């Protein structure tokens, strides 16, 4: 499966020590250089180490954008990392784009790209027996990574996880 990620799913999973969930599910995740630049600015030392290790191992890989013609148009609608991830996913015909921001998800869907987010990855991991609790991981995301989760989304995700 060809998977591209924006910054948020990678950085937030890394902060809570769960970046390995992406490796076990996808084996390889591609990021554009702009996302790598954003990940380089990750201030959480443990998260930064997880990202550096994933890059060194090669399962998290930087893929250059060969066609940047639509990048500036997309950057007018979403942040630069999301725009670059959408462009990369589109240019390589990725099977999935990991993105958390609502505007980024909407734009990717408009362009025919299948999207998933960090929380759905946690649900998948729970259903596969890799996590005992999605609720506890969401609490860690909120407290340790300052990840915002709307109450209605939280309830939906917990229902999907059977919690």
Chimera marker file (.cmm) of the C-alpha trace (Angstrom):
<marker_set name="trace">
<marker id="1" x="0.000" y="0.000" z="0.000" r="1" g="1" b="0" radius="0.5"/>
<marker id="2" x="1.366" y="3.407" z="-0.993" r="1" g="1" b="0" radius="0.5"/>
<marker id="3" x="0.888" y="5.837" z="1.930" r="1" g="1" b="0" radius="0.5"/>
<marker id="4" x="1.803" y="9.512" z="2.288" r="1" g="1" b="0" radius="0.5"/>
<marker id="5" x="1.606" y="11.442" z="5.536" r="1" g="1" b="0" radius="0.5"/>
<marker id="6" x="1.312" y="15.022" z="6.635" r="1" g="1" b="0" radius="0.5"/>
<marker id="7" x="3.222" y="16.171" z="9.730" r="1" g="1" b="0" radius="0.5"/>
<marker id="8" x="0.529" y="15.821" z="12.396" r="1" g="1" b="0" radius="0.5"/>
<marker id="9" x="-0.028" y="12.034" z="12.406" r="1" g="1" b="0" radius="0.5"/>
<marker id="10" x="3.710" y="11.388" z="12.540" r="1" g="1" b="0" radius="0.5"/>
<marker id="11" x="4.640" y="14.032" z="15.101" r="1" g="1" b="0" radius="0.5"/>
<marker id="12" x="1.761" y="13.278" z="17.456" r="1" g="1" b="0" radius="0.5"/>
<marker id="13" x="2.262" y="9.513" z="17.364" r="1" g="1" b="0" radius="0.5"/>
<marker id="14" x="5.977" y="10.084" z="17.956" r="1" g="1" b="0" radius="0.5"/>
<marker id="15" x="5.307" y="12.283" z="20.991" r="1" g="1" b="0" radius="0.5"/>
<marker id="16" x="3.272" y="9.519" z="22.659" r="1" g="1" b="0" radius="0.5"/>
<marker id="17" x="5.742" y="6.815" z="21.627" r="1" g="1" b="0" radius="0.5"/>
<marker id="18" x="3.416" y="5.127" z="19.139" r="1" g="1" b="0" radius="0.5"/>
<marker id="19" x="5.013" y="5.922" z="15.769" r="1" g="1" b="0" radius="0.5"/>
<marker id="20" x="5.712" y="2.201" z="15.406" r="1" g="1" b="0" radius="0.5"/>
<marker id="21" x="1.986" y="1.693" z="14.716" r="1" g="1" b="0" radius="0.5"/>
<marker id="22" x="2.454" y="3.233" z="11.263" r="1" g="1" b="0" radius="0.5"/>
<marker id="23" x="5.437" y="1.002" z="10.554" r="1" g="1" b="0" radius="0.5"/>
<marker id="24" x="3.582" y="-2.150" z="11.542" r="1" g="1" b="0" radius="0.5"/>
<marker id="25" x="0.533" y="-1.244" z="9.494" r="1" g="1" b="0" radius="0.5"/>
<marker id="26" x="2.081" y="0.186" z="6.322" r="1" g="1" b="0" radius="0.5"/>
<marker id="27" x="5.737" y="-0.936" z="6.368" r="1" g="1" b="0" radius="0.5"/>
<marker id="28" x="6.657" y="2.305" z="4.553" r="1" g="1" b="0" radius="0.5"/>
<marker id="29" x="5.318" y="5.849" z="4.794" r="1" g="1" b="0" radius="0.5"/>
<marker id="30" x="6.356" y="8.607" z="2.399" r="1" g="1" b="0" radius="0.5"/>
<marker id="31" x="6.627" y="12.282" z="3.277" r="1" g="1" b="0" radius="0.5"/>
<marker id="32" x="7.477" y="15.290" z="1.112" r="1" g="1" b="0" radius="0.5"/>
<marker id="33" x="10.520" y="17.414" z="2.028" r="1" g="1" b="0" radius="0.5"/>
<marker id="34" x="8.305" y="20.152" z="3.529" r="1" g="1" b="0" radius="0.5"/>
<marker id="35" x="6.858" y="17.665" z="6.042" r="1" g="1" b="0" radius="0.5"/>
<marker id="36" x="10.392" y="16.569" z="6.912" r="1" g="1" b="0" radius="0.5"/>
<marker id="37" x="11.296" y="20.227" z="7.548" r="1" g="1" b="0" radius="0.5"/>
<marker id="38" x="8.303" y="20.552" z="9.873" r="1" g="1" b="0" radius="0.5"/>
<marker id="39" x="9.235" y="17.330" z="11.682" r="1" g="1" b="0" radius="0.5"/>
<marker id="40" x="12.784" y="18.662" z="12.140" r="1" g="1" b="0" radius="0.5"/>
<marker id="41" x="11.283" y="21.423" z="14.279" r="1" g="1" b="0" radius="0.5"/>
<marker id="42" x="9.608" y="18.961" z="16.680" r="1" g="1" b="0" radius="0.5"/>
<marker id="43" x="10.581" y="20.207" z="20.143" r="1" g="1" b="0" radius="0.5"/>
<marker id="44" x="9.644" y="17.050" z="22.063" r="1" g="1" b="0" radius="0.5"/>
<marker id="45" x="12.959" y="15.205" z="22.463" r="1" g="1" b="0" radius="0.5"/>
<marker id="46" x="11.458" y="11.702" z="22.639" r="1" g="1" b="0" radius="0.5"/>
<marker id="47" x="9.247" y="12.379" z="19.632" r="1" g="1" b="0" radius="0.5"/>
<marker id="48" x="12.138" y="13.863" z="17.664" r="1" g="1" b="0" radius="0.5"/>
<marker id="49" x="14.202" y="10.745" z="18.376" r="1" g="1" b="0" radius="0.5"/>
<marker id="50" x="11.394" y="8.457" z="17.189" r="1" g="1" b="0" radius="0.5"/>
<marker id="51" x="11.126" y="10.427" z="13.939" r="1" g="1" b="0" radius="0.5"/>
<marker id="52" x="14.912" y="10.409" z="13.450" r="1" g="1" b="0" radius="0.5"/>
<marker id="53" x="15.019" y="6.651" z="14.075" r="1" g="1" b="0" radius="0.5"/>
<marker id="54" x="12.180" y="6.033" z="11.598" r="1" g="1" b="0" radius="0.5"/>
<marker id="55" x="13.981" y="8.069" z="8.938" r="1" g="1" b="0" radius="0.5"/>
<marker id="56" x="17.274" y="6.268" z="9.643" r="1" g="1" b="0" radius="0.5"/>
<marker id="57" x="15.544" y="2.881" z="9.413" r="1" g="1" b="0" radius="0.5"/>
<marker id="58" x="14.085" y="3.943" z="6.062" r="1" g="1" b="0" radius="0.5"/>
<marker id="59" x="10.473" y="3.004" z="6.660" r="1" g="1" b="0" radius="0.5"/>
<marker id="60" x="9.692" y="6.719" z="6.937" r="1" g="1" b="0" radius="0.5"/>
<marker id="61" x="11.060" y="8.061" z="3.673" r="1" g="1" b="0" radius="0.5"/>
<marker id="62" x="11.358" y="11.486" z="2.093" r="1" g="1" b="0" radius="0.5"/>
<marker id="63" x="9.975" y="11.561" z="-1.434" r="1" g="1" b="0" radius="0.5"/>
<marker id="64" x="10.705" y="14.664" z="-3.522" r="1" g="1" b="0" radius="0.5"/>
<marker id="65" x="7.906" y="16.521" z="-5.252" r="1" g="1" b="0" radius="0.5"/>
<marker id="66" x="8.630" y="16.234" z="-8.950" r="1" g="1" b="0" radius="0.5"/>
<marker id="67" x="5.653" y="18.311" z="-10.050" r="1" g="1" b="0" radius="0.5"/>
<marker id="68" x="5.108" y="21.441" z="-7.995" r="1" g="1" b="0" radius="0.5"/>
<marker id="69" x="2.681" y="23.175" z="-10.353" r="1" g="1" b="0" radius="0.5"/>
<marker id="70" x="-0.353" y="22.893" z="-8.090" r="1" g="1" b="0" radius="0.5"/>
<marker id="71" x="1.548" y="23.415" z="-4.819" r="1" g="1" b="0" radius="0.5"/>
<marker id="72" x="1.108" y="27.197" z="-4.609" r="1" g="1" b="0" radius="0.5"/>
<marker id="73" x="-2.628" y="26.925" z="-5.358" r="1" g="1" b="0" radius="0.5"/>
<marker id="74" x="-3.012" y="24.373" z="-2.564" r="1" g="1" b="0" radius="0.5"/>
<marker id="75" x="-0.938" y="26.466" z="-0.153" r="1" g="1" b="0" radius="0.5"/>
<marker id="76" x="-3.552" y="29.196" z="-0.533" r="1" g="1" b="0" radius="0.5"/>
<marker id="77" x="-6.050" y="26.808" z="1.105" r="1" g="1" b="0" radius="0.5"/>
<marker id="78" x="-4.022" y="24.757" z="3.608" r="1" g="1" b="0" radius="0.5"/>
<marker id="79" x="-0.658" y="24.965" z="5.356" r="1" g="1" b="0" radius="0.5"/>
<marker id="80" x="2.529" y="24.211" z="3.371" r="1" g="1" b="0" radius="0.5"/>
<marker id="81" x="3.068" y="20.718" z="4.825" r="1" g="1" b="0" radius="0.5"/>
<marker id="82" x="-0.483" y="19.650" z="4.065" r="1" g="1" b="0" radius="0.5"/>
<marker id="83" x="-0.286" y="21.150" z="0.571" r="1" g="1" b="0" radius="0.5"/>
<marker id="84" x="2.956" y="19.280" z="-0.130" r="1" g="1" b="0" radius="0.5"/>
<marker id="85" x="1.561" y="16.004" z="1.257" r="1" g="1" b="0" radius="0.5"/>
<marker id="86" x="-1.559" y="16.346" z="-0.899" r="1" g="1" b="0" radius="0.5"/>
<marker id="87" x="0.577" y="17.094" z="-3.978" r="1" g="1" b="0" radius="0.5"/>
<marker id="88" x="2.785" y="14.095" z="-3.288" r="1" g="1" b="0" radius="0.5"/>
<marker id="89" x="-0.156" y="11.769" z="-2.691" r="1" g="1" b="0" radius="0.5"/>
<marker id="90" x="-1.747" y="12.965" z="-5.916" r="1" g="1" b="0" radius="0.5"/>
<marker id="91" x="1.422" y="12.751" z="-8.010" r="1" g="1" b="0" radius="0.5"/>
<marker id="92" x="2.287" y="9.187" z="-6.985" r="1" g="1" b="0" radius="0.5"/>
<marker id="93" x="-1.335" y="8.042" z="-6.888" r="1" g="1" b="0" radius="0.5"/>
<marker id="94" x="-1.087" y="7.072" z="-3.215" r="1" g="1" b="0" radius="0.5"/>
<marker id="95" x="-3.602" y="4.665" z="-1.768" r="1" g="1" b="0" radius="0.5"/>
<marker id="96" x="-3.987" y="6.819" z="1.337" r="1" g="1" b="0" radius="0.5"/>
<marker id="97" x="-3.028" y="10.183" z="2.806" r="1" g="1" b="0" radius="0.5"/>
<marker id="98" x="-2.654" y="10.494" z="6.567" r="1" g="1" b="0" radius="0.5"/>
<marker id="99" x="-3.829" y="13.965" z="7.544" r="1" g="1" b="0" radius="0.5"/>
<marker id="100" x="-5.618" y="15.309" z="10.620" r="1" g="1" b="0" radius="0.5"/>
<marker id="101" x="-6.553" y="18.892" z="9.802" r="1" g="1" b="0" radius="0.5"/>
<marker id="102" x="-10.166" y="19.234" z="8.639" r="1" g="1" b="0" radius="0.5"/>
<marker id="103" x="-9.339" y="21.613" z="5.776" r="1" g="1" b="0" radius="0.5"/>
<marker id="104" x="-6.548" y="19.337" z="4.586" r="1" g="1" b="0" radius="0.5"/>
<marker id="105" x="-8.826" y="16.297" z="4.674" r="1" g="1" b="0" radius="0.5"/>
<marker id="106" x="-11.554" y="18.132" z="2.762" r="1" g="1" b="0" radius="0.5"/>
<marker id="107" x="-9.136" y="19.363" z="0.099" r="1" g="1" b="0" radius="0.5"/>
<marker id="108" x="-7.614" y="15.913" z="-0.332" r="1" g="1" b="0" radius="0.5"/>
<marker id="109" x="-11.068" y="14.348" z="-0.699" r="1" g="1" b="0" radius="0.5"/>
<marker id="110" x="-12.029" y="17.005" z="-3.264" r="1" g="1" b="0" radius="0.5"/>
<marker id="111" x="-9.023" y="15.844" z="-5.261" r="1" g="1" b="0" radius="0.5"/>
<marker id="112" x="-10.048" y="12.186" z="-5.018" r="1" g="1" b="0" radius="0.5"/>
<marker id="113" x="-7.501" y="11.143" z="-2.405" r="1" g="1" b="0" radius="0.5"/>
<marker id="114" x="-8.511" y="8.656" z="0.282" r="1" g="1" b="0" radius="0.5"/>
<marker id="115" x="-7.686" y="10.019" z="3.734" r="1" g="1" b="0" radius="0.5"/>
<marker id="116" x="-7.234" y="8.669" z="7.231" r="1" g="1" b="0" radius="0.5"/>
<marker id="117" x="-6.228" y="10.354" z="10.438" r="1" g="1" b="0" radius="0.5"/>
<marker id="118" x="-4.291" y="9.649" z="13.565" r="1" g="1" b="0" radius="0.5"/>
<marker id="119" x="-7.372" y="8.631" z="15.552" r="1" g="1" b="0" radius="0.5"/>
<marker id="120" x="-8.500" y="6.076" z="12.986" r="1" g="1" b="0" radius="0.5"/>
<marker id="121" x="-4.990" y="4.607" z="13.109" r="1" g="1" b="0" radius="0.5"/>
<marker id="122" x="-5.407" y="4.166" z="16.865" r="1" g="1" b="0" radius="0.5"/>
<marker id="123" x="-8.741" y="2.419" z="16.340" r="1" g="1" b="0" radius="0.5"/>
<marker id="124" x="-7.169" y="0.084" z="13.782" r="1" g="1" b="0" radius="0.5"/>
<marker id="125" x="-4.330" y="-0.718" z="16.191" r="1" g="1" b="0" radius="0.5"/>
<marker id="126" x="-6.786" y="-1.448" z="19.005" r="1" g="1" b="0" radius="0.5"/>
<marker id="127" x="-8.869" y="-3.748" z="16.809" r="1" g="1" b="0" radius="0.5"/>
<marker id="128" x="-5.684" y="-5.596" z="15.783" r="1" g="1" b="0" radius="0.5"/>
<marker id="129" x="-4.715" y="-6.090" z="19.439" r="1" g="1" b="0" radius="0.5"/>
<marker id="130" x="-1.772" y="-3.663" z="19.338" r="1" g="1" b="0" radius="0.5"/>
<marker id="131" x="-3.276" y="-1.255" z="21.892" r="1" g="1" b="0" radius="0.5"/>
<marker id="132" x="-5.221" y="-2.028" z="25.045" r="1" g="1" b="0" radius="0.5"/>
<marker id="133" x="-7.122" y="1.269" z="24.991" r="1" g="1" b="0" radius="0.5"/>
<marker id="134" x="-7.814" y="4.053" z="22.511" r="1" g="1" b="0" radius="0.5"/>
<marker id="135" x="-9.180" y="6.212" z="25.321" r="1" g="1" b="0" radius="0.5"/>
<marker id="136" x="-5.871" y="6.208" z="27.197" r="1" g="1" b="0" radius="0.5"/>
<marker id="137" x="-3.960" y="7.052" z="23.996" r="1" g="1" b="0" radius="0.5"/>
<marker id="138" x="-6.342" y="9.940" z="23.279" r="1" g="1" b="0" radius="0.5"/>
<marker id="139" x="-5.761" y="11.264" z="26.800" r="1" g="1" b="0" radius="0.5"/>
<marker id="140" x="-1.998" y="11.073" z="26.210" r="1" g="1" b="0" radius="0.5"/>
<marker id="141" x="-2.407" y="12.857" z="22.867" r="1" g="1" b="0" radius="0.5"/>
<marker id="142" x="-4.333" y="15.651" z="24.535" r="1" g="1" b="0" radius="0.5"/>
<marker id="143" x="-2.017" y="16.058" z="27.519" r="1" g="1" b="0" radius="0.5"/>
<marker id="144" x="1.415" y="15.248" z="26.090" r="1" g="1" b="0" radius="0.5"/>
<marker id="145" x="1.034" y="16.391" z="22.464" r="1" g="1" b="0" radius="0.5"/>
<marker id="146" x="-1.639" y="19.055" z="23.002" r="1" g="1" b="0" radius="0.5"/>
<marker id="147" x="-3.702" y="17.373" z="20.282" r="1" g="1" b="0" radius="0.5"/>
<marker id="148" x="-7.229" y="18.796" z="20.098" r="1" g="1" b="0" radius="0.5"/>
<marker id="149" x="-10.107" y="16.323" z="19.823" r="1" g="1" b="0" radius="0.5"/>
<marker id="150" x="-13.695" y="17.570" z="19.576" r="1" g="1" b="0" radius="0.5"/>
<marker id="151" x="-16.126" y="15.838" z="21.932" r="1" g="1" b="0" radius="0.5"/>
<marker id="152" x="-18.264" y="14.459" z="19.089" r="1" g="1" b="0" radius="0.5"/>
<marker id="153" x="-15.188" y="13.026" z="17.369" r="1" g="1" b="0" radius="0.5"/>
<marker id="154" x="-13.971" y="11.553" z="20.649" r="1" g="1" b="0" radius="0.5"/>
<marker id="155" x="-17.321" y="9.811" z="21.175" r="1" g="1" b="0" radius="0.5"/>
<marker id="156" x="-17.347" y="8.503" z="17.596" r="1" g="1" b="0" radius="0.5"/>
<marker id="157" x="-13.789" y="7.138" z="17.833" r="1" g="1" b="0" radius="0.5"/>
<marker id="158" x="-14.425" y="5.483" z="21.180" r="1" g="1" b="0" radius="0.5"/>
<marker id="159" x="-17.561" y="3.842" z="19.782" r="1" g="1" b="0" radius="0.5"/>
<marker id="160" x="-15.550" y="2.577" z="16.801" r="1" g="1" b="0" radius="0.5"/>
<marker id="161" x="-12.994" y="1.141" z="19.233" r="1" g="1" b="0" radius="0.5"/>
<marker id="162" x="-15.699" y="-0.481" z="21.359" r="1" g="1" b="0" radius="0.5"/>
<marker id="163" x="-14.858" y="1.589" z="24.414" r="1" g="1" b="0" radius="0.5"/>
<link id1="1" id2="2" r="1" g="1" b="0" radius="0.2"/>
<link id1="2" id2="3" r="1" g="1" b="0" radius="0.2"/>
<link id1="3" id2="4" r="1" g="1" b="0" radius="0.2"/>
<link id1="4" id2="5" r="1" g="1" b="0" radius="0.2"/>
<link id1="5" id2="6" r="1" g="1" b="0" radius="0.2"/>
<link id1="6" id2="7" r="1" g="1" b="0" radius="0.2"/>
<link id1="7" id2="8" r="1" g="1" b="0" radius="0.2"/>
<link id1="8" id2="9" r="1" g="1" b="0" radius="0.2"/>
<link id1="9" id2="10" r="1" g="1" b="0" radius="0.2"/>
<link id1="10" id2="11" r="1" g="1" b="0" radius="0.2"/>
<link id1="11" id2="12" r="1" g="1" b="0" radius="0.2"/>
<link id1="12" id2="13" r="1" g="1" b="0" radius="0.2"/>
<link id1="13" id2="14" r="1" g="1" b="0" radius="0.2"/>
<link id1="14" id2="15" r="1" g="1" b="0" radius="0.2"/>
<link id1="15" id2="16" r="1" g="1" b="0" radius="0.2"/>
<link id1="16" id2="17" r="1" g="1" b="0" radius="0.2"/>
<link id1="17" id2="18" r="1" g="1" b="0" radius="0.2"/>
<link id1="18" id2="19" r="1" g="1" b="0" radius="0.2"/>
<link id1="19" id2="20" r="1" g="1" b="0" radius="0.2"/>
<link id1="20" id2="21" r="1" g="1" b="0" radius="0.2"/>
<link id1="21" id2="22" r="1" g="1" b="0" radius="0.2"/>
<link id1="22" id2="23" r="1" g="1" b="0" radius="0.2"/>
<link id1="23" id2="24" r="1" g="1" b="0" radius="0.2"/>
<link id1="24" id2="25" r="1" g="1" b="0" radius="0.2"/>
<link id1="25" id2="26" r="1" g="1" b="0" radius="0.2"/>
<link id1="26" id2="27" r="1" g="1" b="0" radius="0.2"/>
<link id1="27" id2="28" r="1" g="1" b="0" radius="0.2"/>
<link id1="28" id2="29" r="1" g="1" b="0" radius="0.2"/>
<link id1="29" id2="30" r="1" g="1" b="0" radius="0.2"/>
<link id1="30" id2="31" r="1" g="1" b="0" radius="0.2"/>
<link id1="31" id2="32" r="1" g="1" b="0" radius="0.2"/>
<link id1="32" id2="33" r="1" g="1" b="0" radius="0.2"/>
<link id1="33" id2="34" r="1" g="1" b="0" radius="0.2"/>
<link id1="34" id2="35" r="1" g="1" b="0" radius="0.2"/>
<link id1="35" id2="36" r="1" g="1" b="0" radius="0.2"/>
<link id1="36" id2="37" r="1" g="1" b="0" radius="0.2"/>
<link id1="37" id2="38" r="1" g="1" b="0" radius="0.2"/>
<link id1="38" id2="39" r="1" g="1" b="0" radius="0.2"/>
<link id1="39" id2="40" r="1" g="1" b="0" radius="0.2"/>
<link id1="40" id2="41" r="1" g="1" b="0" radius="0.2"/>
<link id1="41" id2="42" r="1" g="1" b="0" radius="0.2"/>
<link id1="42" id2="43" r="1" g="1" b="0" radius="0.2"/>
<link id1="43" id2="44" r="1" g="1" b="0" radius="0.2"/>
<link id1="44" id2="45" r="1" g="1" b="0" radius="0.2"/>
<link id1="45" id2="46" r="1" g="1" b="0" radius="0.2"/>
<link id1="46" id2="47" r="1" g="1" b="0" radius="0.2"/>
<link id1="47" id2="48" r="1" g="1" b="0" radius="0.2"/>
<link id1="48" id2="49" r="1" g="1" b="0" radius="0.2"/>
<link id1="49" id2="50" r="1" g="1" b="0" radius="0.2"/>
<link id1="50" id2="51" r="1" g="1" b="0" radius="0.2"/>
<link id1="51" id2="52" r="1" g="1" b="0" radius="0.2"/>
<link id1="52" id2="53" r="1" g="1" b="0" radius="0.2"/>
<link id1="53" id2="54" r="1" g="1" b="0" radius="0.2"/>
<link id1="54" id2="55" r="1" g="1" b="0" radius="0.2"/>
<link id1="55" id2="56" r="1" g="1" b="0" radius="0.2"/>
<link id1="56" id2="57" r="1" g="1" b="0" radius="0.2"/>
<link id1="57" id2="58" r="1" g="1" b="0" radius="0.2"/>
<link id1="58" id2="59" r="1" g="1" b="0" radius="0.2"/>
<link id1="59" id2="60" r="1" g="1" b="0" radius="0.2"/>
<link id1="60" id2="61" r="1" g="1" b="0" radius="0.2"/>
<link id1="61" id2="62" r="1" g="1" b="0" radius="0.2"/>
<link id1="62" id2="63" r="1" g="1" b="0" radius="0.2"/>
<link id1="63" id2="64" r="1" g="1" b="0" radius="0.2"/>
<link id1="64" id2="65" r="1" g="1" b="0" radius="0.2"/>
<link id1="65" id2="66" r="1" g="1" b="0" radius="0.2"/>
<link id1="66" id2="67" r="1" g="1" b="0" radius="0.2"/>
<link id1="67" id2="68" r="1" g="1" b="0" radius="0.2"/>
<link id1="68" id2="69" r="1" g="1" b="0" radius="0.2"/>
<link id1="69" id2="70" r="1" g="1" b="0" radius="0.2"/>
<link id1="70" id2="71" r="1" g="1" b="0" radius="0.2"/>
<link id1="71" id2="72" r="1" g="1" b="0" radius="0.2"/>
<link id1="72" id2="73" r="1" g="1" b="0" radius="0.2"/>
<link id1="73" id2="74" r="1" g="1" b="0" radius="0.2"/>
<link id1="74" id2="75" r="1" g="1" b="0" radius="0.2"/>
<link id1="75" id2="76" r="1" g="1" b="0" radius="0.2"/>
<link id1="76" id2="77" r="1" g="1" b="0" radius="0.2"/>
<link id1="77" id2="78" r="1" g="1" b="0" radius="0.2"/>
<link id1="78" id2="79" r="1" g="1" b="0" radius="0.2"/>
<link id1="79" id2="80" r="1" g="1" b="0" radius="0.2"/>
<link id1="80" id2="81" r="1" g="1" b="0" radius="0.2"/>
<link id1="81" id2="82" r="1" g="1" b="0" radius="0.2"/>
<link id1="82" id2="83" r="1" g="1" b="0" radius="0.2"/>
<link id1="83" id2="84" r="1" g="1" b="0" radius="0.2"/>
<link id1="84" id2="85" r="1" g="1" b="0" radius="0.2"/>
<link id1="85" id2="86" r="1" g="1" b="0" radius="0.2"/>
<link id1="86" id2="87" r="1" g="1" b="0" radius="0.2"/>
<link id1="87" id2="88" r="1" g="1" b="0" radius="0.2"/>
<link id1="88" id2="89" r="1" g="1" b="0" radius="0.2"/>
<link id1="89" id2="90" r="1" g="1" b="0" radius="0.2"/>
<link id1="90" id2="91" r="1" g="1" b="0" radius="0.2"/>
<link id1="91" id2="92" r="1" g="1" b="0" radius="0.2"/>
<link id1="92" id2="93" r="1" g="1" b="0" radius="0.2"/>
<link id1="93" id2="94" r="1" g="1" b="0" radius="0.2"/>
<link id1="94" id2="95" r="1" g="1" b="0" radius="0.2"/>
<link id1="95" id2="96" r="1" g="1" b="0" radius="0.2"/>
<link id1="96" id2="97" r="1" g="1" b="0" radius="0.2"/>
<link id1="97" id2="98" r="1" g="1" b="0" radius="0.2"/>
<link id1="98" id2="99" r="1" g="1" b="0" radius="0.2"/>
<link id1="99" id2="100" r="1" g="1" b="0" radius="0.2"/>
<link id1="100" id2="101" r="1" g="1" b="0" radius="0.2"/>
<link id1="101" id2="102" r="1" g="1" b="0" radius="0.2"/>
<link id1="102" id2="103" r="1" g="1" b="0" radius="0.2"/>
<link id1="103" id2="104" r="1" g="1" b="0" radius="0.2"/>
<link id1="104" id2="105" r="1" g="1" b="0" radius="0.2"/>
<link id1="105" id2="106" r="1" g="1" b="0" radius="0.2"/>
<link id1="106" id2="107" r="1" g="1" b="0" radius="0.2"/>
<link id1="107" id2="108" r="1" g="1" b="0" radius="0.2"/>
<link id1="108" id2="109" r="1" g="1" b="0" radius="0.2"/>
<link id1="109" id2="110" r="1" g="1" b="0" radius="0.2"/>
<link id1="110" id2="111" r="1" g="1" b="0" radius="0.2"/>
<link id1="111" id2="112" r="1" g="1" b="0" radius="0.2"/>
<link id1="112" id2="113" r="1" g="1" b="0" radius="0.2"/>
<link id1="113" id2="114" r="1" g="1" b="0" radius="0.2"/>
<link id1="114" id2="115" r="1" g="1" b="0" radius="0.2"/>
<link id1="115" id2="116" r="1" g="1" b="0" radius="0.2"/>
<link id1="116" id2="117" r="1" g="1" b="0" radius="0.2"/>
<link id1="117" id2="118" r="1" g="1" b="0" radius="0.2"/>
<link id1="118" id2="119" r="1" g="1" b="0" radius="0.2"/>
<link id1="119" id2="120" r="1" g="1" b="0" radius="0.2"/>
<link id1="120" id2="121" r="1" g="1" b="0" radius="0.2"/>
<link id1="121" id2="122" r="1" g="1" b="0" radius="0.2"/>
<link id1="122" id2="123" r="1" g="1" b="0" radius="0.2"/>
<link id1="123" id2="124" r="1" g="1" b="0" radius="0.2"/>
<link id1="124" id2="125" r="1" g="1" b="0" radius="0.2"/>
<link id1="125" id2="126" r="1" g="1" b="0" radius="0.2"/>
<link id1="126" id2="127" r="1" g="1" b="0" radius="0.2"/>
<link id1="127" id2="128" r="1" g="1" b="0" radius="0.2"/>
<link id1="128" id2="129" r="1" g="1" b="0" radius="0.2"/>
<link id1="129" id2="130" r="1" g="1" b="0" radius="0.2"/>
<link id1="130" id2="131" r="1" g="1" b="0" radius="0.2"/>
<link id1="131" id2="132" r="1" g="1" b="0" radius="0.2"/>
<link id1="132" id2="133" r="1" g="1" b="0" radius="0.2"/>
<link id1="133" id2="134" r="1" g="1" b="0" radius="0.2"/>
<link id1="134" id2="135" r="1" g="1" b="0" radius="0.2"/>
<link id1="135" id2="136" r="1" g="1" b="0" radius="0.2"/>
<link id1="136" id2="137" r="1" g="1" b="0" radius="0.2"/>
<link id1="137" id2="138" r="1" g="1" b="0" radius="0.2"/>
<link id1="138" id2="139" r="1" g="1" b="0" radius="0.2"/>
<link id1="139" id2="140" r="1" g="1" b="0" radius="0.2"/>
<link id1="140" id2="141" r="1" g="1" b="0" radius="0.2"/>
<link id1="141" id2="142" r="1" g="1" b="0" radius="0.2"/>
<link id1="142" id2="143" r="1" g="1" b="0" radius="0.2"/>
<link id1="143" id2="144" r="1" g="1" b="0" radius="0.2"/>
<link id1="144" id2="145" r="1" g="1" b="0" radius="0.2"/>
<link id1="145" id2="146" r="1" g="1" b="0" radius="0.2"/>
<link id1="146" id2="147" r="1" g="1" b="0" radius="0.2"/>
<link id1="147" id2="148" r="1" g="1" b="0" radius="0.2"/>
<link id1="148" id2="149" r="1" g="1" b="0" radius="0.2"/>
<link id1="149" id2="150" r="1" g="1" b="0" radius="0.2"/>
<link id1="150" id2="151" r="1" g="1" b="0" radius="0.2"/>
<link id1="151" id2="152" r="1" g="1" b="0" radius="0.2"/>
<link id1="152" id2="153" r="1" g="1" b="0" radius="0.2"/>
<link id1="153" id2="154" r="1" g="1" b="0" radius="0.2"/>
<link id1="154" id2="155" r="1" g="1" b="0" radius="0.2"/>
<link id1="155" id2="156" r="1" g="1" b="0" radius="0.2"/>
<link id1="156" id2="157" r="1" g="1" b="0" radius="0.2"/>
<link id1="157" id2="158" r="1" g="1" b="0" radius="0.2"/>
<link id1="158" id2="159" r="1" g="1" b="0" radius="0.2"/>
<link id1="159" id2="160" r="1" g="1" b="0" radius="0.2"/>
<link id1="160" id2="161" r="1" g="1" b="0" radius="0.2"/>
<link id1="161" id2="162" r="1" g="1" b="0" radius="0.2"/>
<link id1="162" id2="163" r="1" g="1" b="0" radius="0.2"/>
</marker_set>
